[in-house]
Amino acid sequence: MNQKMKKNLLEIIPAILGVFLYAASYRIIIVPLHLFGGGFTGIAQTILTILNDFTGTTFSSNFDFTGLLLLFLNIPLFYIAKNILSQAFLIKSIICILFQSLFMTIIPVPSSPIINDILTCILVGGSLAGLGVGLTLHYGSCGGGTDILGLYLTSVHPGFSVGKLSLALNSCIYLFCAVHDNYQLAIYSIIFSFIASLVMDKIHYQNIMTCTFIVTKNLLVKDYIFETINRGCTIWKGFGGYRNEPLYIIMTVVSKEESNLLKKTVLHIDPQAFVTFQDHSTIQGNFSKRFDRSA
């Protein structure tokens, strides 16, 4: 077994754990409280609710069709996005979606919320869902849905973003929830998704943009940024203030996860390099926000 295959196998285990945590949050928290999830989970719930209204069929919570519908909704997404995803990312994501669909179908639903206080229940469930999604994304795969569609739309329309897509889809889902059920359930659903997003961003380092300045005498650092991390950079020629020696100042913007790898490699190439990082940078313009760590 080569090193790359071993790495992918080691990453798929925590990624599957992530989709299990997300599915558990859905079955144990969202379903008993009759809330709507965000993204494609919420879309699947909306479709099933509309079908139920028109056909009068009650879909059993013991066999939730949401997971199966979510699987079918993702099939065309992977087909249209397969050219912008690495093979490893694509295969791992398909495996995760299959397991996610399975977990969302077989995990038993409690007859009543596991915690009496609804806000506490939402806090626990949202944190669990965010942890699950964050783990899956962190280990180089995803559960499909808005991540894949957003990645594809961003590649086609550079001014687009995954955040804009999520906002548009979730607005429609929660508006439907408010009209179909009541405003209270819609507000609780929004709180759930907000907490999940906060926790996910803490784990999914690709969402944190870092502005990096590197002061070095070795231009091999520039080659590493181009060839390995596949990011651009800007270079200035300067002089050290103390010894007046010529230096290169390299500025680049990378994700938080890429910055950890960049720091180790820069210090390996030039142990005397001076490196600074500024997290949570606001980026405008041509910057690729990646979910696929192999991109």
C-alpha positions as CSV (number, residue, x, y, z in Angstrom):
1,M,0.0,0.0,0.0
2,N,1.5,3.3,-1.0
3,Q,1.7,6.4,1.2
4,K,-1.1,8.3,-0.6
5,M,-3.5,5.4,-0.4
6,K,-2.7,4.9,3.3
7,K,-3.3,8.6,4.0
8,N,-6.7,8.5,2.2
9,L,-7.8,5.4,4.2
10,L,-6.7,7.1,7.5
11,E,-8.7,10.2,6.6
12,I,-11.9,8.4,5.6
13,I,-12.5,7.1,9.1
14,P,-12.9,10.4,10.9
15,A,-14.8,11.7,7.9
16,I,-17.3,8.9,8.3
17,L,-17.4,9.7,12.0
18,G,-18.3,13.3,11.0
19,V,-21.3,12.2,8.9
20,F,-22.4,9.9,11.7
21,L,-22.4,12.8,14.2
22,Y,-24.4,15.0,11.7
23,A,-26.9,12.2,11.1
24,A,-27.3,11.6,14.8
25,S,-27.9,15.3,15.4
26,Y,-30.6,15.2,12.7
27,R,-32.3,12.1,14.0
28,I,-32.1,12.8,17.7
29,I,-32.5,16.6,17.7
30,I,-34.1,17.9,14.5
31,V,-36.7,15.2,13.9
32,P,-38.2,15.1,17.5
33,L,-38.4,18.9,17.5
34,H,-39.9,19.0,14.0
35,L,-37.2,21.5,12.9
36,F,-35.8,22.1,9.4
37,G,-32.1,21.6,8.8
38,G,-30.2,23.9,6.5
39,G,-28.8,23.2,3.0
40,F,-29.8,20.1,1.1
41,T,-31.1,18.4,4.2
42,G,-33.6,21.2,4.6
43,I,-34.5,20.9,0.9
44,A,-35.1,17.2,1.2
45,Q,-37.3,17.8,4.2
46,T,-39.2,20.5,2.3
47,I,-39.8,18.2,-0.7
48,L,-41.1,15.4,1.5
49,T,-43.3,17.8,3.4
50,I,-44.9,19.0,0.2
51,L,-45.3,15.5,-1.1
52,N,-47.0,14.6,2.2
53,D,-49.4,17.6,1.9
54,F,-50.4,16.7,-1.6
55,T,-50.6,12.9,-1.3
56,G,-51.7,12.6,2.3
57,T,-48.9,10.0,2.9
58,T,-47.3,10.1,6.3
59,F,-43.6,9.2,6.1
60,S,-42.5,7.2,9.1
61,S,-39.8,8.7,11.3
62,N,-38.5,5.2,11.9
63,F,-37.6,5.0,8.3
64,D,-36.8,8.5,7.2
65,F,-36.8,9.1,3.5
66,T,-34.8,12.3,4.0
67,G,-31.5,10.4,3.8
68,L,-32.4,8.6,0.7
69,L,-33.7,11.7,-1.0
70,L,-30.5,13.5,0.0
71,L,-28.5,10.7,-1.7
72,F,-30.5,11.1,-5.0
73,L,-30.2,14.9,-4.9
74,N,-26.4,14.6,-4.6
75,I,-25.9,12.3,-7.6
76,P,-26.3,15.1,-10.3
77,L,-24.2,17.4,-8.2
78,F,-21.2,15.1,-8.3
79,Y,-21.7,14.5,-12.0
80,I,-21.5,18.2,-12.9
81,A,-18.7,18.9,-10.4
82,K,-16.5,15.9,-11.1
83,N,-14.1,17.9,-13.4
84,I,-13.2,20.3,-10.6
85,L,-12.7,17.7,-7.9
86,S,-9.7,15.5,-7.3
87,Q,-10.4,11.7,-7.6
88,A,-9.5,11.1,-4.0
89,F,-11.9,13.9,-2.8
90,L,-14.7,12.6,-5.1
91,I,-14.4,9.0,-3.9
92,K,-14.2,9.9,-0.2
93,S,-17.2,12.2,-0.5
94,I,-19.3,9.6,-2.3
95,I,-18.5,7.1,0.5
96,C,-19.4,9.7,3.1
97,I,-22.7,10.5,1.4
98,L,-23.6,6.7,1.3
99,F,-22.9,6.4,5.0
100,Q,-24.7,9.6,5.8
101,S,-27.8,8.3,4.0
102,L,-27.6,5.0,5.8
103,F,-27.1,6.7,9.2
104,M,-30.0,9.1,8.6
105,T,-32.2,6.1,7.9
106,I,-31.3,3.7,10.6
107,I,-30.5,5.8,13.7
108,P,-33.6,5.5,15.9
109,V,-35.6,8.7,16.7
110,P,-36.5,9.3,20.4
111,S,-40.3,9.6,21.0
112,S,-39.6,13.0,22.7
113,P,-36.7,15.5,22.8
114,I,-33.8,14.1,24.8
115,I,-33.5,17.5,26.7
116,N,-36.6,19.2,28.1
117,D,-35.3,22.7,27.5
118,I,-35.6,23.4,23.7
119,L,-32.9,26.0,23.5
120,T,-30.4,23.7,25.4
121,C,-31.4,20.9,23.1
122,I,-30.8,23.1,20.0
123,L,-27.4,24.2,21.4
124,V,-26.3,20.5,21.9
125,G,-27.7,19.4,18.5
126,G,-26.2,22.4,16.6
127,S,-22.8,21.8,18.2
128,L,-23.0,18.1,17.3
129,A,-24.0,18.9,13.7
130,G,-21.3,21.5,13.3
131,L,-18.7,19.2,14.7
132,G,-19.7,16.4,12.3
133,V,-19.7,18.6,9.2
134,G,-16.4,20.2,10.3
135,L,-14.7,16.8,10.8
136,T,-15.8,15.6,7.4
137,L,-14.6,18.7,5.6
138,H,-11.4,18.9,7.6
139,Y,-10.4,15.4,6.5
140,G,-10.7,16.1,2.8
141,S,-14.3,15.0,1.9
142,C,-17.8,16.3,2.3
143,G,-21.4,15.3,2.7
144,G,-22.3,16.9,-0.7
145,G,-25.1,19.4,-1.0
146,T,-24.2,23.1,-0.8
147,D,-20.5,22.4,-0.5
148,I,-20.3,20.7,-3.9
149,L,-22.8,23.0,-5.7
150,G,-21.1,26.1,-4.2
151,L,-17.7,24.9,-5.3
152,Y,-18.9,24.3,-8.8
153,L,-20.7,27.7,-9.1
154,T,-17.7,29.5,-7.7
155,S,-15.5,27.9,-10.4
156,V,-18.0,29.0,-13.1
157,H,-18.8,32.5,-11.6
158,P,-15.8,33.8,-9.6
159,G,-18.0,36.5,-7.9
160,F,-20.2,33.7,-6.4
161,S,-19.5,32.1,-3.0
162,V,-20.7,29.1,-1.0
163,G,-21.9,31.6,1.6
164,K,-24.2,33.3,-0.8
165,L,-25.6,30.0,-2.0
166,S,-26.3,28.8,1.6
167,L,-27.9,32.1,2.5
168,A,-30.3,31.9,-0.5
169,L,-31.2,28.2,0.0
170,N,-31.7,28.6,3.7
171,S,-33.8,31.7,3.4
172,C,-36.2,29.7,1.2
173,I,-36.2,26.7,3.5
174,Y,-36.9,28.8,6.7
175,L,-39.5,30.9,4.9
176,F,-41.3,27.7,3.9
177,C,-41.0,26.5,7.5
178,A,-42.5,29.7,8.9
179,V,-45.4,29.6,6.4
180,H,-46.1,25.9,6.6
181,D,-45.7,25.5,10.4
182,N,-45.1,28.6,12.4
183,Y,-42.5,31.3,13.0
184,Q,-41.3,29.8,16.2
185,L,-40.1,26.6,14.5
186,A,-38.5,28.6,11.8
187,I,-36.6,30.7,14.4
188,Y,-35.5,27.6,16.3
189,S,-34.3,26.1,13.0
190,I,-32.3,29.2,12.2
191,I,-30.7,29.1,15.7
192,F,-29.8,25.5,15.2
193,S,-28.1,26.2,11.8
194,F,-26.3,29.2,13.1
195,I,-24.8,27.3,16.0
196,A,-23.8,24.5,13.6
197,S,-22.1,27.0,11.3
198,L,-20.1,28.6,14.2
199,V,-18.8,25.2,15.4
200,M,-18.0,24.0,11.8
201,D,-15.9,27.1,11.1
202,K,-13.9,26.5,14.2
203,I,-12.9,23.0,12.9
204,H,-12.9,23.5,9.2
205,Y,-9.7,25.5,8.8
206,Q,-10.2,26.0,5.0
207,N,-12.8,28.6,6.0
208,I,-10.3,30.8,7.9
209,M,-8.2,32.9,5.6
210,T,-4.6,33.9,6.7
211,C,-2.5,36.7,5.4
212,T,1.2,35.6,5.6
213,F,4.4,37.6,5.4
214,I,7.7,35.8,5.0
215,V,11.1,37.5,5.2
216,T,13.8,35.2,3.8
217,K,17.0,35.1,1.8
218,N,15.9,31.9,0.0
219,L,13.6,32.2,-3.0
220,L,12.9,28.5,-2.9
221,V,10.1,29.5,-0.6
222,K,8.4,31.1,-3.6
223,D,8.6,28.0,-5.6
224,Y,7.1,25.9,-2.8
225,I,4.1,28.3,-2.6
226,F,3.5,28.0,-6.3
227,E,4.1,24.3,-6.9
228,T,3.0,22.7,-3.7
229,I,0.3,24.8,-2.1
230,N,-0.8,26.2,-5.5
231,R,-1.2,29.8,-4.3
232,G,0.1,33.0,-5.7
233,C,2.3,35.5,-3.9
234,T,3.8,39.0,-4.1
235,I,7.5,39.6,-3.7
236,W,9.4,42.7,-2.6
237,K,13.2,43.2,-2.4
238,G,14.2,44.7,0.9
239,F,17.1,45.2,3.4
240,G,17.5,44.1,7.0
241,G,17.4,47.1,9.3
242,Y,20.2,45.9,11.5
243,R,22.8,44.4,9.1
244,N,21.6,46.1,5.9
245,E,21.6,42.7,4.2
246,P,19.4,42.1,1.1
247,L,16.2,40.1,1.8
248,Y,13.0,39.0,0.1
249,I,9.6,39.9,1.5
250,I,6.9,37.4,0.3
251,M,3.2,38.0,0.9
252,T,0.6,35.3,0.3
253,V,-2.9,34.5,1.4
254,V,-3.7,30.9,2.4
255,S,-6.3,29.0,4.4
256,K,-5.6,28.3,8.0
257,E,-4.8,24.6,7.3
258,E,-2.4,25.6,4.4
259,S,-0.7,28.0,6.8
260,N,0.2,25.2,9.2
261,L,1.9,23.3,6.3
262,L,3.5,26.5,5.0
263,K,5.0,27.4,8.3
264,K,6.7,24.0,8.7
265,T,8.1,24.0,5.2
266,V,9.4,27.6,5.2
267,L,11.3,27.0,8.4
268,H,12.7,23.7,6.9
269,I,13.9,25.6,3.7
270,D,15.2,28.6,5.7
271,P,15.5,28.1,9.5
272,Q,16.3,31.8,9.7
273,A,13.1,33.0,8.0
274,F,10.8,35.4,9.8
275,V,7.1,34.5,9.3
276,T,4.0,36.3,10.5
277,F,0.4,35.2,10.2
278,Q,-2.8,37.3,10.4
279,D,-5.9,35.1,10.7
280,H,-9.5,36.0,9.7
281,S,-8.4,38.2,6.8
282,T,-11.1,39.7,4.6
283,I,-10.4,38.7,1.0
284,Q,-11.8,40.4,-2.1
285,G,-10.9,39.4,-5.6
286,N,-9.6,36.3,-7.2
287,F,-9.0,33.9,-4.3
288,S,-9.9,30.2,-4.5
289,K,-11.7,29.0,-1.4
290,R,-11.2,25.3,-1.4
291,F,-13.0,22.4,0.1
292,D,-10.9,19.9,-1.8
293,R,-7.5,19.8,0.0
294,S,-6.0,18.1,-3.1
295,A,-6.9,21.1,-5.4
